[in-house]
């Protein structure tokens, strides 16, 4: 997500998680220093996470003309639309198993 400088990924526990690039850089620097000193590294901190309860197939972001970014998550039986902070805007349940999707703006 370009506006918040984060990337969004899914975990095996059916969570969609967002990480800030800044926290990745700090974690990498600290990990290198701490590994040399103590043999352990710093854990990566999640910016936000949302439990969607289904296996994720694809994640895409879409930004409208008025700079509102929506994160679309395609799962095995659902399509979720999340705000930039991970709050669910809406969810669409399917009676079939989707394989792909492409978000676009309608007129």
Buried (B, 14 or more C-beta within 10 A) or exposed (E): BEEBEBBBEBEEEBBBBBBBEEBBEBBEEEBEEEEEEEEEBBEEEBBBBBEBEBEBBBBBBBBEEEEEBBBBBBBEBBBBBBBBEBEBEEBEEEEEEBEEEEEEEEE
